Amino acid sequence: MKIKLKNLEKPIKTPWCFYSWGYCPDTINKINSGKQVVVEVVPKSAWEYVEEVKLKKNKTKKENK
């Protein structure tokens, strides 16, 4: 899943694990800088700071006519 920070003024300060293999400080730094990051899991308490990025659906040729 792809996530991003909800508010740049409220960065993540807690060392949460967004991967099954453990903690990655580079991931938290990317999220805090405003980048969208692909992660495996999001801890429940982290949802206060991040939101899931939804993919835009491409229109098919029939919808464009």
Secondary structure, DSSP 8 states (H G I E B T S, - for coil): -EEEES-TTS---S----BTTB--HHHHHHHHTT--EE-S---GGGGGTEEE--------HHHH-
